[in-house]
């Protein structure tokens, strides 16, 4: 029998951290005064049962009173703390303020040590000592003391580039940036072992599933929508559509982790280095063919116009053989890569 899925429970009415802090400090002052009072009476050998009781209570409070400070918690805007009491989930604190909770409650954040290549985890070059250096894999462990607080801000995950084969089998390198946030703290903490690593792995898996559906560029007889009809979808020309499908795929995978995918964008797209040069030559050849086709179409139109104008104005009468020679010469001149070098015939026409 499967265990019931935990639902987020918000703890209300705990913004009494300042009164509890002042009360604890006051009790410490009273305990110190009681301790001094007991010592004075012990030295004067006038101790009474009441004096002994005050001395013992004051000493116990001075030794154990620090436990009350463990219940003080300060939250900034867009922060949350998931609390457990002896292993049982008791609720979540949200909202900025100074809180006081059961000092025996402990905060839980399994991803506190995990640092991804994302906003909020990357420290600048001039940061504090022990600042994080992101490894090539995108995951590293910081030397700073981790925090048990969960950030509810919108984060941007920039996963490392992946080499994936498109639907035609061509290897391409692609990278995405995913903006996400925590919407259910209980699911994020208890439903998965580490929600940051879980998100990173699901982004990689979803990216592979979507990219293999599309060709890098428009290709004939390729169905990218699943409707059985060939279309013009491609990674290069339909980046918005591809990004939307990637976002939807990731969202379906991280729903149980209490995460919301706000947006997914393609940040890098290129052929893999081993075929990049060949594909560049292919693109150049295609561009040259298209340009030649346009030049030939224009040249044929110009030749037809020239023959019609000569025929209409009766400028010169040409037989079929001379027309063919004229057409050949004009096409050579109009379709050539270099400027024509005219030859002046000073003799007869024939």
RASULJO-V746113 format. One record per backbone hydrogen bond with DSSP energy under -0.5 kcal/mol. NH is the residue of the N-H (numbers start at 0). CO is the residue of the C=O. If there is no record, write none. Layout:
NH_CO + NH_CO
//
This chain:
10_91 + 11_9 + 15_13 + 16_97 + 19_15 + 20_16 + 21_17 + 22_18 + 23_19 + 24_20 + 25_21 + 26_22 + 27_23 + 28_24 + 29_25 + 30_26 + 31_27 + 32_28 + 33_29 + 34_30 + 35_31 + 36_32 + 37_33 + 38_34 + 39_35 + 40_36 + 41_37 + 42_38 + 43_39 + 44_41 + 45_40 + 51_47 + 52_48 + 53_49 + 54_50 + 55_51 + 56_52 + 57_53 + 58_54 + 59_55 + 60_56 + 61_57 + 62_58 + 63_59 + 64_60 + 66_63 + 67_64 + 68_65 + 69_65 + 69_66 + 70_67 + 71_68 + 72_98 + 74_96 + 78_75 + 79_149 + 80_92 + 82_80 + 82_90 + 83_105 + 84_87 + 85_83 + 87_84 + 89_82 + 90_82 + 91_8 + 92_80 + 94_78 + 96_74 + 98_72 + 98_96 + 99_13 + 100_70 + 104_101 + 105_83 + 107_81 + 111_108 + 113_110 + 114_139 + 116_137 + 117_115 + 118_155 + 120_117 + 121_117 + 122_120 + 126_123 + 130_127 + 133_131 + 137_134 + 139_114 + 141_112 + 142_129 + 149_79 + 151_77 + 152_77 + 154_152 + 154_179 + 156_154 + 156_177 + 157_116 + 157_155 + 158_156 + 158_175 + 161_173 + 163_161 + 163_171 + 165_169 + 166_213 + 168_165 + 171_163 + 172_269 + 173_161 + 174_267 + 176_264 + 177_156 + 178_262 + 179_154 + 180_259 + 182_257 + 183_257 + 187_183 + 188_184 + 189_185 + 190_186 + 191_186 + 197_193 + 198_194 + 199_195 + 200_196 + 201_197 + 202_198 + 203_199 + 204_200 + 205_201 + 206_202 + 207_203 + 208_204 + 209_205 + 210_206 + 211_207 + 212_209 + 213_209 + 213_210 + 221_218 + 223_221 + 230_221 + 234_214 + 235_215 + 237_233 + 241_237 + 242_238 + 243_239 + 244_240 + 245_241 + 246_242 + 247_243 + 248_244 + 249_245 + 250_246 + 251_247 + 252_248 + 253_249 + 254_250 + 256_253 + 257_254 + 258_253 + 259_180 + 261_178 + 261_259 + 262_178 + 264_176 + 266_174 + 266_264 + 267_174 + 269_172 + 271_170 + 274_271 + 275_271 + 276_272 + 278_274 + 279_275 + 280_276 + 281_277 + 282_278 + 283_279 + 284_280 + 285_281 + 286_282 + 287_283 + 288_284 + 289_285 + 290_286 + 291_287 + 292_288 + 293_289 + 294_290 + 295_291 + 296_292 + 297_293 + 298_294 + 299_295 + 300_296 + 301_297 + 302_298 + 303_299 + 304_300 + 305_301 + 306_302 + 307_303 + 308_304 + 309_305 + 310_306 + 311_307 + 312_308 + 313_309 + 314_309 + 315_309 + 317_315 + 322_318 + 323_319 + 324_320 + 325_321 + 326_322 + 327_323 + 328_324 + 329_325 + 330_326 + 331_327 + 332_328 + 333_329 + 334_330 + 335_331 + 341_339 + 344_342 + 345_343
//
